[in-house]
């Protein structure tokens, strides 16, 4: 059910209230997540605070840990602004002057403490779930942060494109092959500002930077029969269409093709994937025309990957610099991106070569141990799910070692959500039963659990999945 007019009025009222707080405060601590959505959100908050002339500090966190909660509660800044984090831990915060712009499922213990959900005093909680919207696909953390920034000053619409990066980075465009809900309002701001162009195009990754043969070869969601994972087949395909792969000695990318070449190739590719997969292969793609070409920043998917490659490799600050327009940071980002590509590729090979994927009746899972970084195991789980190497009709659970136990990432096809699946609730419930903590979205969630509780955790998760999915 979409948000009602009353929901939207309450949202605007609460945004305006939080905006007044920000305009009237003296100092701000900004805490944000390390993924593309979190870095985009952190950048929006950072620029907003700077434009207000406020003393402020930006701090990026992998998750809300006990140390993070303590840092928030003991902060000397007048306001702590938490972006793309915080909703699941509201009951842990013990100070006034907290603003949360997040889209994850809220902490139910905090809900129970409120007579009316939005009648807070110390915490301004701005979350789509509180206003009749689904935070897994209608608006992201950067989107909620942008809405507050716009309420602070309407001229901040020049930051809307960063919220689009965040939404695409959180795969909010995946279900309908395009962004929906409040995301479309944010898109309209970015388009009106001249920062965004919406293309109807193939939805594969790398249209700006990957050589065209690799653009086709590494397509995975959906796979292209005869082309995906087939280097020779891709070259033969291009040759059959009369599309040259190189200009001089340089490989062409998808965006280098003429309109007529793209239309011919697209028609052939859609015929190969078939009508059942066509809606996943073709749809909206988001381009930022003011960004320099061949940097990976003109396409929203690639921009988000640049940010992810920074944050997941302990360099969120470089992602922040890029969002702030510092193109000198691209050299540092390219090193991160190269490491990211290498690690993801080796992770996928490690899972496949060692036959790590295991299947139960209602779930499938793999344990990467220390071979895959905890910061990217969720990305890897999502790629495995869409690779064709596993079943799409059951969720996938991934384990990776972390400093404080075992990191768990859970992913599922959205068709399971339509049948009643809620991974956020499952991760939260199952993790707490084994002495851990978790949460997230209906279609993508995570947890941290004790290292000796994996088998029990899987048993609980399977029971919960079987009880939810009709």
N, C-alpha and C positions, 0 to 999 in steps of 0.2 A: 504494500500500500504506500503510495507516494506521500511525501510530507504535505500536510494541510496548510491552508493560508494562516491558520492560527499558529502552527508549528513555526512557520517562517517568520511570523511577527515576533514570536518569543525569541527565536534565534537572533533577529536583528536587535531586539531590545537588549539581549545579553551581550552581543558584540559591542553595542554602543556603550554599555556600562563598563565593560573591560577596557574599551578604548579610552574612556575618561580616566580610568585608573592609570593607564600607561602614560597618558599625557600629563598627569599630575604627579607622577612619581619622580624620585631623585635618581635611583640607580636600579639596574636590572641585571640579574643573572639569567642567561638563556641556556637551557639544557635541551639538547636535541639528539635524535637517534643517528646512527652512522650509515644507514642505507640511503638510497637516492632520494626517497621521500623525506627522510630526516634531514639530510644535508640541504635539500631545497627549502625545507621549512626553517631550518636554522639560519639560512641566508636571508630569507624574507624577514625573519624576526630581527636579525642583525642590522639589516639595512633600515628597517623601520625605526629601531631604537636610535640608530645613528642620525637619521633625519629628524628625529625628535630632539636631538642634542643631549641624549641621556648617557651618563656613564654606564657602560655595560660590558659584560664578559660573555663569551660564547664557549660552551663546553659540550663536547660530543661524548655520548655513552653508548656502549653496545646494548645495554639493558638497564632496567631499574634494579640495582642491587642494594644490599643493605647499606653499602658505602654511599651510594647515590642518594638514598633516602636520608641518610645522616647529613650529607652535604646540603640537601635541600632544606631540611629542618633547621640547620645551624647557620644557614647563609646570612651574611650581614647586609646583603643588598635589600632594598625596600621591596622589590618584586622578584619572584622567581617565575620565569616564563618557560614552561615545559612543552616542547614541540614534538609531535609524533611519538610521544611516550607519556606515561603518567596515569592514563585513565584506569588502568588495571590495578593501581596502587594507591588510589585516593585515600583509603582508610589509614594508610601509613604516614600520611603527611600531618604534621602537628603544628604548623605555623600558619599565620595569616599571610595575605599577600602572595598567593599562588594563582597563576593563570595557566590553564592547561588547554592547548589546542591540539587535539588528538582525534583519532578515528577508530581506535581499538575498543573492544567491548569493555564497558566500564566495570569497575570493582563493585560487585553486588553487595558487599558488606558496607560500602559507603552509601549506596542507595538506601539501605535499610535505616541508616542513621538520619536520613532526611525526611521531614514531614512532606515536603514537596521537593521534587528532584532538583529544581533550579533555584531553590530558596537558600543558597549558600551564603556564607558570610566571608569565610577565609579563603575559599577556593572558587575561582571563576572557571567552571568546567564547560568548555565549548567543544562538544562532541556530537557528530551527526545522529548517533543513536538516541540522544536526548531530545531530538527534534524530528522524529518520524522518518529518519533516513538510515540507510544501511551503509556503514562505514567501510565495508569491504569493496564497494564498487561505485557509490554515488559521490563520495568526496574523500580525500585523503588527508593526512596530517598537514602537508604543505598547503592543501586547499583551505583547511580550517584556519591555518596561520595567515594565509593570504586574506581571507575574509575579515579577520581582525585587523590586519594592516590597512585594508581598504576602509574599514570603519574609523581607524585612527586618522586617515587622511585620504580622501577620494583620489588624489593624484598618484597614489601608490598602485594604480592599475598597471603601471609599467612592470610590476612584479608578477603579474598573473601568469606569464609564460612559465615561471619557475614552478608554480603550482601544477601546471600541465606536465612538466617533467616529473614531478613527484607522483602524480596519478599514474602515469604510464610506467614509471619505475616500480610501482606497486601493482602492476598488471590490472589496473581498474578498467582498462579498455578491452580486456580479453573476452569477457562473456558475450558482449554484443558487437565485437569487432569495431569498437568505438566507445568513447566516453559517454556516460549517461548522468542523469540526476543533476546535482549542484555543479558537477564538473563542467556541464555545458554552459552554465552561467559564467563560470570562470574563463572558459574557452572564449566566450563572446567578448569578454573584457580584453583578452590577449589579442584577438583578431581586430577589435576596434582600435587597439593601440598600435597596430601594424607589426606586432611581434610574432604572430602565428598565422600560418596558412594550413588549411585542412585539405589533404589530398585523398582522393579515392585511389587506392593502389594496393599492390601485393603487400601483405603484412609480415613479410620475413625480415629478419634482422640484417642490417649492414648495407642498406641501399646507398649510403653516402661514402662508405670507406672500404667495403669488401670488394675485391676484384669480382667481376660479374659471375665468373665460373664458380667461385667460392660462395657467393651470395646464394646460388642455386644449390650447390653441393651440401652446404651446411644448414639448409632449410629443414626445420624439424617439427613445426607446429602449424599446419600438418606437414607430414612428409610428402614429397613429390615422388610418386612411383617412377623409377628409372633415373631420377636425378639426385635425390637425397643420398649422401654418402657414396656417390658414384662420379668421381672426377672425370673419367673418360666420357661418361654419358652426358655430362653437362657441356663439354666441349662439342660433342656431336650434335647436341640439341641446338646450340647457338649456331653452329655451321649449317644445320638444316634450315634454319630460319634466315640465313644470310646475314647474321649479326656478327660483326667482327668483334673479337675479344679485346683487341688492343688498338690503341691510337699511337702509332709510332712504336716505341718500346714500352709504353706504359699501359697496364691493364685498365680497361674502362670499368667503371662502377655502374650500378643500375641507374643512378641519376644522370649518367653521361649519355644514356640512350636517347635517341630522338623519341618524340611522342609516338610516332608510327611504329618504331621498333618496340617500345614498351607495350603498346596495345597488342601487337602480334604475339610477343612473348607471353603476355598475360593471358590472352585467349587460349594459347596452347597449354599453359601451366594449369589453368582452371579446368581444362578438359581432362588433363592427367589426374588431378586430385579428385574429380568427380563432384556431382551436385551435393552430396552429403557433407563434403568438407569445404565447399566453395566459400561459405560464409566465414569460415575461420581463416581461409587463405587470403581473402580480399575484403577490404573495408577501409575505415578511416586511418590515415597516418598523419602525423603532426610534424610540421616543418617550421623552423625558426629562421626566416629569411635574412635577419640582421646578423646572424652568426657567420663567422668565416667558413668558407667551403673546405671540405676534406679534413676537418678537425674532429669530426664525430659530434659536433655540437649543433648541427643544423637539423638533425633528426631526433625526435624525442626519445625513441628507444635507445639510440646510441648515446645521447646526452646522459640519460639515466645510467647507462652502463659505465660511462666515464666516472660518474659520481660514485656508483657502487664499487668500482675498482679502487677508488681512493679510500672510502670508508671501511670497506672490508679488509683493507690491508693497513689499518692503523694510520691513515693519512687523510682523515676527513677535512683537515684544515686546507689541504690543496683543493678539494672539492668546493669548499666555501669560497676560496679565492676565485675559482672559475665562475661560480654563480655571481660573484660580485664584479665580473667582467675583466678579471686579471688574466689576460691571455698568456702571460709569461709562465703561468702555472701549468700550461698544457704539456710542457716537457716533463715535469714531474708526474703529471697524470698519465702520460704515455708509458712511463716506466711501470706505474701501478697497473695500467691496463694490460701491458704485456705479461706481467706477473699473474694477473687475473685470468687471462686467456689460457696461460700455461697451466695454472692450477686447476681450472675448470676442466680443461681437456684431459689432464692426467687423472683427475677425480673420476670422470666418466669412464676412462679406460680401466682404472683400478676396480671400479664396481663391476664392470663387464668381465674383465679378465679373471677376476677372483670369484666370480659367480656369487656375489654378496647378496643379491636380492633374494629374499625369502617370502613365501606367500602363505598366509593363513586363509581361513574361510572368508573373513570380513576385512582383513587388512593385509598389506604387504610392507616389508621393512628391510632396511639394511643397516649394518653397524660399521661405520667408517673408522672407528677408533681415533687414532691420532693422524691418520693419513689424509684427512680432509679438514681444513680449517673450520672451526665452529661458526665463523662469521659468514661462510659461503655454503654450508651444508644444506640450507634451505633452498638456495638457488639450484644446487645440484639435484636435490630431491624433485624440484619442479621440472627440471630438464629430463630427468629419468622418466617422470610420469608422462611427459609429452613426446618421448623419444620413440615410442613403439616397442620398447623392450619390456614393457610391463603392462599389466591390466589397468585400464582407465576407469573401471567400474567399482574399484575399491580404493580407499585412501592409501597413501604411502607415508611411512614413518621412517625418519632417518636419525641415527645417533652419531654424535661426534664428541670426542673428549674435550672438556673445557677445564679451566682452572678450578671451578667450584663444583665439579661433578660431571654430568653428561648433558650436553646440549641436545635437545630433541626438536626436530622440525617436522611438521605434518603438512601435507598438501593433498588436495583432492580436486577432481573435476567438478565444475560448478553444477553439473547435472545431479550430483549427489546432494548438494545443498538444496536443490529443488525438491528432493525426496525427503528432506528433513535433517540432513547432516549439519552439525555445528561443531567444527573442529575447535573453536575457541573454548566452548563449554567443556568439550572432551579433554583438551589439554589441561585446563584449569582443574577439573575434578580429578582426573587420573594422577596428575602430578602431586596434588595436595595429599592424596591417599597414600603416596609413597614417600612423603616428606619433602616434596619439592614445590615448585610454583610455575605457573604458566598462564597462557591466554593468547589473544590475537584476534583473528577473523574467522568467519564461518568456513571459508575455503582455504585459509592458510594460517597456521598457528604454530606456537612453539612452547617449549618448557625447559626447565632445568631440573634434573632429578639426581638423587644419589647414584653413584656408579654401580652399586650392587643391587639396584632395583629394576633393571631393564626388563627382565622376564615378567615380573609381577606387573610392571607398568603396561607391557604389551597385552597381558591378559585383561587388565581393566579396560584398556582402550578398545580392545576387540568387543568386549561385552557392551560398552557404551555405543560403539558404532552399530552393532547389531540391533540395539534397542531404538536407535534413532532413525535408521534408514528403513523406509517402508518397502 
